[in-house]
Amino acid sequence: MKKQITVKNVELKTFVVDILKNTGLSHENAEITADVLISADRRNIESHGVARLKRYVDGIKSGIIKPECSLTIIRETPVSLVIDGNGGMGQPIAYHTMRKCIEKAREHFMCFASIRNSNHYGIAGYYTLMALEENMIGISLTNSAPLVVPTFGKDAVVGTNPISIGFPAKNERPFLLDMATSTVPRGKLEVYSRNGTAIPDSWACDETGNPSIDATMVLNNLIARKGGGLLPLGGGTELTSGYKGYGLSAVVDILTGVLSSGTVGTDVYGKKGAPAEVCHFLSVINPEAFMGLDELHNNMDYYIQMLKNATKADGQARIFVAGEKEYEAMEKNKDTVSLQGKVFTILNEIGAEHGFILKESKE
């Protein structure tokens, strides 16, 4: 089996859309979900790309995920929303909510939405990008399954709980932070496990709380809930400031789960075979609330150039700004993406059940 297989983005999207439609999604929501997944692969975030398709299809088959997207507005003001996703696919739930936030921010300068009873929504940065495309400031947060061990603990209690924040610029690419509050997301361990590669000992710990380099063992422990898990941003000790990542993860739980009266911590994916009840927090801020778009654009260009033009360390040719590598990857992967051989095989195993085949690009 080849380690990497190249596929055309157009064909990959058609393949994913067709499978999702056959699984019960509407054409619109299948398109949204496929776009989120392929955007992750194009940005070289393969842990959150089409490798996740099997997880969604299995979730829908088992009844854990509802294929339809039905949003219920629990509370609404001119600048806020509390949404119940009713157990639907996370990508359409977040997409449609972000659209509502953008509309409100146009009229009232800002909007904040807390969402409960959803599912995994892909890369957090996708929804931040939606705001950036409208020349607005975007924020996207989500809680997740309890995969991360708190400082001084040995059992996973909080999620990887990613944070994404983006600011538009003029001549420079937008500033787009998209990061887990753990040292790495679970998907990164899955990539290493598939490749049979050891992980750094700052990424995860075993059931005793001691560092581990065995990705497969850590993943199996998490599945069996035997203890151990990922480490918070900063690592497993107070000396390396792991408490900061732990604190950030707790903040995400509060904004997503507490504010929506949803689930938090160990209650997310709390029961095997039951709905995940993931929670999100989305926000859009219109620059007109502060200074106007032109001034923000100029200020952001100035700041980004200051960062990039700082003196380089010995042997380093470049300083990157948040999102810059991913934007460059998007441009490079405009027409095709490279998938792990195992992922390509799994996709075609799913496709075979529906009569669809994903072909390798020979170009």
N, C-alpha and C positions, 0 to 999 in steps of 0.2 A: 504493500500500500504506500502510495506517495505521501510524504509528510505534508505537503501543501498542494492544493489544487485551486486553480484560477477559474472563476466563473464570471459571466457577464452580469452586471447589475440588473439590467432590464429583465433578463431571463430569471434571475434569482428572485426578483420582486414578483414576477408573474407566478412563479412556483409557490412562493410563500402565501401570496394572496389566494391562490386557488385552493391550497390546503386549508387555510383559515376559513374560507367561504364554505368548503365542504364540511368543516367542523361546526358551522353554525353562525359565523359572524356575517354581518351585512357586508356588502362590497366596500362601502365607505370605511367601516371600522377595520376591515381586513387590510385595506390600503394604508390606513394610519399605522396599524401595528407593524406591517411589513416595512414601512418607511422608517419607523423608529429602530427596528432591528438592523436593517441594512445600513442605516446611518452610523450605528455603532461599529459595524465592521469596516465601513469606509474611513472612520476616524481611528482605526486600529485599536478599538476597544473590543476585542474579540470575545472577551468574557461575557459581554452583554448583547452580542449579535445574534445571528440566526442559529447559533448553537443552543439558544434558549427555546427554539420552536417546539422541540419534543416536550419540554416541561409544560408549555401552554396547551398543547394538544392533549397530553395525558390528563392535565387538570380539568379540561372541558369534558373529556370522556368520562372521568370519574365523578363529575358533577360538582367538583370543588370550585371551578370557575364557571360563571354563567357567560355564554357567548354573546348575549345581547348586552347593549350598553344603555342602561336606564338610570339617569341621574335624578335624584330627588333633592330639591333645595330645602334644607332644614331651617336655615335662617339666612336672611339677606338684608343688607343695608346698601347704600350707594357705593360703599367702598369695601364691602366684605361679603363673603359667602361661606356657608357651611354646607357641604355636599355629602350625601350618602350615595356611594357608588353601587349599592345593591349587589355586591359580589361579582361585578362584571370585570371584563378585561381592563387591566390597568392603563394601557396605552390610550384607548379611546376615552376613558374617564378623564385622564389628565389632560389630553388634547382638548376636549370640548370645554373643560373647566378653564383651561388657560385662555381659550378664545373668549369666554365670558369675562375673564379678568382684563384682557386687552381692551374689550369694548368699554368696560367700566372706567379703566384708566384713561381712555381717550376723553371721556366726559367729566370724570371726577378726579383726575390726576393720579389715582392709585387704586389698587385693589389687592386684597389679601383673601386667600381661600384655603380653608382647612377641610380635608376630605377624609372620610372614613369608609370602611367596608369596601376596599378596592383590592387590587392584586398587584403583582410586580409590574412596574411601568417602564422598564428598560433603563436607558441612560438618563440620569437627571438632567443633563445638559440639553437634551432635545427640546425640552419645554422652555428653558431659558433662551434657547435660540429663537423660539417663536416670538418672544418679546423683542429680541435684538433685531429681528427682521422688520419689526415695526418701529425701529429706532427708540425703543424703550428699555428700561432696566428690568431685568428678569431675575427671579429667584425661584428655585425649585428644590424641594427637600422631600425625602420619603423615609419612613421607618421600614424595617425589614425583620426577617426572622431573627431570633436571638442567636447570634453567631459569635459575638464578641465578649470576651472575659473582662469584667471591670478590674481596675487597678486593685491589687491585693486579693483578687478572687481566683477561682479555678473553674467555675462553671459559666457558660455563656448566658448572659442576662439581657444585654442590649444588642441592637442590630448594627450592621455596617453603616446604616443611616447616612447616606450621601448628601452632600451639600453642593448646589450649583448656583453661582451668581455671575451675571454678565452685564457689562456696560458697553454701549455702542461707542465707536470712535469714527473719525472722518477718513483719514488717509491710511491709518493703521487698521489692522484687523481688530474686531471687538475683543475686549478682555473677557475671557470665559473660563471661570474656575469651575471644575467639575471633579469632585473628589469624595472618596469614602472617608468616614471619620474613624475607620479602622486603618491599620497599616496598609492593608490591601483588601479588596472585596473577595467574597467567596469564589466568584467566577475565576479569579486569578489562580486560586488553588486548584480549581477544576482543570484549567489549562495545564498546569504543571503536573497534575495527576495523570492526565491523558498522555502527556509526554514522558512520564516516568522520571521527572527531574526533581532533584532535591530543592526545597525552598530555603531561603535565609532563615536563621533561627530567631529573627526579630518579627516574623510574620504571625506565628501561631504557637500554641502550647498544647501539651498533652493533658490527659485527665488529672494529672497531679498539679498542673499549673506550671510545669517546667517547659522551656522552649523545645520545639520539635522541628525537624527538617523534613518530615514525612507527610507530604500533602494528602496522600490517600488515607493514611491513618487518621489524620485530623478530620477529614471529611467523613469518614466512617464513624468516628466518635460523635460528630455532630448529628449525623443521621440517627444513630442509636441513642443519642442524648446520654452518653457515658461520661461527659465532662470534657473540659478543655475547649479550645476554639481559636478564633482569630484574636489578635491582640489589638488594642486601641492605637490610634495614631500616636506615635511616640514610643511604642513598645510596651513591655510588660512591667516596667519598674517606674517608681516615682522619680528616680534619678534621671531617667531619660524623658521625663515629662509625659508619660503615658496617661496620666490623669487629665491632661488637656484634651486628648482625643476622646476619652471616656466622658468628659464633661460636654463636649460638642455633641456626642451621640445622644446624650440625655436631653439636650436642648432640642434636637430634631424630634425626639419622641414627644416632647411637650408641645411643640408647635403643630405636629401632625396628628398625634393621637389624643393628647389631653384636650387641646382646643376643639377638636371635632367630637369629643366624647366617644372616641374610638378605642382601639386596643393599643397597648404599649408593652415594651419589654418582652417578657416571656409569654404574654397573651397573643402576640402576633404569631400566626401559624401555631396556635396554642394546642390544638388537638389534631392528631393524625386523622386524615381523611375528612377533616372539616374545612370550611372556608378559611382563607388566609387572613382576611380582615386587615390588610395592609392600609396604612394611612399616608396621605401626602399633604404637603403645604406648598402652595403656589402663590406668587406675587408678581405684580407688574407695577412699576413706578414710571410715570410720565415725566421726562426731564423738565417740562414746563412748570412743574411744581417747585422747581428750584431755580433754574437759570435759563432755561430754554435749550433747545437741541444744539444750536450752533455753538454756544459757549461750552456745553458739555463735550461736544465733539473736539473742539480745540484743546480743552483742558485734558481730555483723555489722550489725545495724540501727544501732547507735551509730556505727560506722565509716562506713557508707554515708551517713548523715545528715551526718556531719562533712564528707565530700567534697562532697556536693551543696550544703551551706550555706556553703561557703567564699566569700570575697568574689569577686564576678565582675569580670572585666576590663571596661574601658569599652566600652559598646555591647553587652555580652553579657547575655542574660536568664537563662541557665541553664548549670549545670555538669552534665555527664552522667557516669554511672558505667558501667563496662563491661557491655554487654548491654542497657542501658536502651532505646536506640533500637530495637533488634531486638525486644524484648518489646512495645513500643508498636506496631511495624509488624505483629507477629503479631495483635494485637488489631484493628488497622485492617483487616487482610486476612483476617479470620476467615472470610468467605464467598466472596470472590473474590480473584484476583490479576491483576495487569497484566503481560502478556508483550510483549516486543518483537515487532513485526510479522513480522520475519524468522524469529524463533523459532517463532511461531504457524504460519507457512507450512511450515517444516521439519517440525514435529510432524505436520502433516496430510499431508505427503509420506510420512512414515514410516507414519502411520495408513492411508493409501491402500493400502499393500502388504499390510495385514492386514484391510482391510475396515472400519476404524474412522474416525470423523470427530469432530474436536473442534470444537464450536461456540462462537461468540462469545456472551457474555452480553449481553442487551439490557436488563437491568434497571439 
